[in-house]
């Protein structure tokens, strides 16, 4: 081995010596188009990590091969490659990079120059997506895009998480952004018709392979989103996939493997000794002055009774969370080919992802493929963007109400550290609750398996008539087939034991067909006036259906035959279908004068079948303006302030994301009487049901210094009126709720971001970024006279939508060990009577501040990156606290509860006296279980090395990079938080959380 290493080093040194023997000193000067010297430009020898920078006068000197190539780059200019060809002097004139100065903003219907774009948008490149290992690319946007918040309380792979762009914009209609892939709106709805509370829904965006994505653009304000009309109230996320680029054939291979493990957390359960002591003390408190024998139990003390009752040897301790978690295997492989032959570009890819979840019984496998083609023939351009993915997700219910087939629920609430994993024969040890390991036994346990096929096809044809006039027609076909199979174990699951196994097969299909036709004109006249005009028409039709089959009595369940085809008996089946249509007409206009003053306007008229006949059509519009201050004479050639622009926009967008037949009187069949077919009403007609309309205002400022430091500031105010909300109805109406336009909700805030090229010297580059968003959510108006109140939350005018409203915990009565609460709505008076305590406003689930920051460094082929995300000001409520560590019903206690509950010897304890049965309501809903949701997370660390091209090209490899990456590295949480992660669902509620995972991967990237 040593001999091989020495020979390799000798060979490398020999190559280096040979290379240096051919070098010569090359001098030159770097200037811009006006002849001014460019200081700080990077001059690299192509294929090496050797380089230098230009001096203040633009001059440079470098030792380079006589037949080598110099690569000259500087921010704001196009990178140039210059062949040395034996010369000793090389002078270079850099040309301003139109793409760098006028980055394009992809809006879905087309692209706009960023310089002339009057709206608010954030763009994320493929380099950001490539660093993360999450199956859902949206997770990569968190912390990278100001104003974007992803809410997910689980790390199970592929599971849906809600996304807010500038806060929650509706009361109870859709709150999720519109997703557009290569100009085609796609389905992003979760399949909750089968299971509305399991929190295990497959996220449609997890079917998109991040390796195929070129960029993601998040459109936020009215000027950016109003062109989408009734679908844009919650923002628009535009995904642009990779296309064939100019140049030769490129073959890219990316291989990464790794493992998942448990991330740091604040959830420490008591060990067996601590648990036994707590339980014994609890019985002693419940029966003061009495021994077990006084109650007819043959033990003289409670310690012996606990040991005997659990069969505990007094020494062993069983960590059930460790038992249900694992070091899961992660693997991700991607192969793509791209290039351009003549006027035809192509991109083709295949991907395979297979990742275990941290908790046994959870995993995700995804197969994906994509083909993008485009070709130009004189005045005709045609192409197609197409993709296919097939995903298999295994998991279990993660309901905040708990589940008897969830290993997490059962490990925390169904077992203690006193309970062994197996009996003396190595079999699952029975208990009062199902066995956490048995319910997900790979052969005979329960199943929750989701299979999803997604097909996207997006052909288009564009005709250019000259003079900037064009016509384009695009057909978008998005089909999602989903099959969910649940099997409740005949052996271990209480939902299936009585019926000898219960299997349910749910199959659904969602099709979205969109046909878009636009006529556009882009023209510049007199070199100062630029006009962009687009007229469009769009038709969209959605189809949805599902069927359900259910069987019981699985005769071979003990042998692991769990497929529905082996069921011995069949229950009732069901079938449902629905359809919705949308017709649209729109116009989008932009005007620029002298590349300094810009105005824009859009108008869209949508007709939707989901609303009543009285209000089927809605109008949505926007106006925007921008002043590029650096275009003025007083800043035109300023070398310090290189860009300054003021933006202003206002407009309206809509929301139609409700049940497709919500406005209609609807009946459902299957309710038979005396063997006669029957139907019942399931909806009340409301022909006045109308559009939810969001009025969006935005003012922004963009500022750049020396083309290296870029600042963006936005203030926004978004108010949604005629908010859609499901209002409860009397049961005498034949239905329980009715959708009405009842209120107004508002989001108001600021966004600030900075991106900086901190240092660029020779072969060293250092970049950094940071962003912060402050958002205030308020319910402005409700049509009802009274607020809408639940056990611990309230929807009320003047307060956040997710306002916590509950009894405020005041600590422990140190004299008695009983819990205390504040008596009145304000003040410091306390009471030990839970029922006498008044409710108080104790915080909101919405963070007040969120954002991210990070930095990257490149040096001699090495690259390093670290990213952080954070949230401040939000609250998290532990709804499951009575059953997940705090309970007084002999379930697994938290360690701090076990060691710091009130006793006669510990009267200054943090927690009330532990008494089984909780006679003093210590675990009832109160702010005792309301935590700070503040956190700072190291989201990703990546370290890579790219081998010098002069080495790899001899093996016909253009680029070879090896790297290691760590996701979800470490989270700093608030001191009062107790749980696995402060990241929760949008409600701010957590219960029986799946532990957060950390993912370590190592990989290699090859380009041929």
Number of C-alpha atoms within 10 A of each C-alpha: 5 7 8 9 10 11 11 12 12 12 12 13 12 12 14 13 11 11 13 13 10 13 15 16 13 19 16 15 19 27 20 15 11 9 10 12 20 21 18 23 26 24 26 22 21 20 19 16 20 17 22 21 25 23 16 12 14 20 19 23 19 20 17 25 20 17 13 16 17 22 16 25 19 21 18 19 20 16 16 15 16 15 14 18 12 13 13 16 14 17 14 18 18 23 15 16 15 14 13 14 17 15 17 18 25 25 24 22 19 11 12 17 15 17 21 28 25 30 27 24 23 17 18 17 13 17 12 15 22 15 20 23 26 20 25 22 22 20 20 22 20 22 27 25 24 26 26 22 27 21 18 20 27 25 20 28 25 30 23 24 26 15 22 19 24 27 23 25 32 28 21 15 18 19 20 22 22 21 22 21 21 22 21 27 23 23 19 16 16 15 19 13 10 17 13 12 14 16 20 27 24 27 21 21 21 22 24 23 26 23 21 27 20 16 19 25 22 29 27 27 36 34 31 27 32 33 28 28 28 29 23 28 35 27 29 27 27 25 24 21 21 23 22 21 16 15 12 11 16 17 18 18 18 19 17 21 18 20 21 23 19 19 18 18 19 16 17 15 23 23 20 21 16 20 26 26 15 25 23 20 20 23 20 20 16 16 14 9 8 15 18 18 13 12 10 8 11 12 16 13 15 21 20 16 20 20 15 13 10 14 12 19 10 15 8 13 19 16 20 24 20 11 15 18 20 17 18 20 19 21 19 20 17 20 19 21 19 23 19 20 14 10 12 18 20 23 24 21 22 21 20 19 20 21 26 23 27 28 30 23 26 22 22 25 20 24 18 21 21 23 21 22 19 20 18 16 10 9 11 15 17 18 19 19 24 21 21 19 22 19 22 20 26 24 25 26 21 25 19 19 14 19 16 22 28 26 31 27 26 24 26 24 25 23 24 25 26 26 21 20 20 13 11 8 7 8 10 17 15 15 11 7 15 23 25 28 24 23 26 26 17 13 15 22 23 30 26 20 20 21 19 22 20 22 18 20 20 22 19 19 18 19 18 16 12 10 10 13 16 18 18 18 18 22 20 25 20 22 22 22 18 22 20 24 21 21 25 27 32 28 19 26 25 18 17 20 15 14 16 22 28 27 28 21 19 21 20 21 19 21 20 21 20 22 18 20 19 19 17 19 18 17 15 15 8 7 10 11 14 18 17 18 18 20 18 20 17 18 17 19 15 18 15 17 15 19 16 18 17 20 23 23 20 25 16 16 20 15 9 14 15 26 17 21 10 16 21 14 13 14 11 9 13 11 12 11 12 13 15 16 17 18 17 21 20 22 19 22 18 22 20 22 15 14 17 17 19 22 20 23 23 26 21 24 19 21 18 21 19 24 24 20 16 11 16 18 19 19 20 23 24 27 24 25 23 24 22 21 20 19 18 14 9 9 15 13 12 13 11 12 17 22 24 19 21 18 23 22 25 23 24 29 31 24 24 22 19 17 14 17 18 22 24 18 13 14 12 12 11 12 11 11 9 6 7 8 10 13 13 14 13 18 21 21 15 18 16 15 22 24 26 25 27 28 21 26 22 24 22 21 18 19 20 20 16 15 20 19 19 19 20 18 20 21 18 22 19 25 23 26 22 22 27 27 19 17 15 11 13 9 9 7 12 13 15 15 17 17 22 19 20 18 21 24 26 25 21 19 20 21 22 20 21 18 19 18 18 15 14 19 16 19 18 18 17 18 18 19 20 22 23 24 26 20 22 18 26 23 24 19 18 21 14 11 9 10 12 13 13 11 12 19 20 19 21 21 20 14 19 23 25 23 25 30 22 22 27 26 22 19 19 23 21 20 11 13 22 20 24 24 28 24 24 17 14 12 8 11 13 19 18 19 15 20 11 14 21 16 21 19 18 17 23 24 25 27 24 17 20 27 26 24 21 21 18 19 18 18 15 17 16 17 19 18 19 21 25 23 22 23 23 18 16 21 25 28 27 24 21 23 21 21 22 24 25 23 24 22 17 22 22 27 29 22 18 18 23 25 18 19 19 24 20 12 7 14 19 17 21 17 25 25 30 31 23 18 13 17 12 16 17 27 19 16 22 26 23 21 22 26 21 22 26 23 20 18 18 20 24 24 21 20 19 19 18 20 19 19 18 18 18 18 14 9 10 11 16 20 19 20 18 18 18 19 23 24 23 22 20 17 19 16 22 16 10 13 23 22 25 23 27 30 21 22 19 21 18 26 19 26 22 29 23 23 24 24 27 21 24 23 22 18 18 17 16 18 18 16
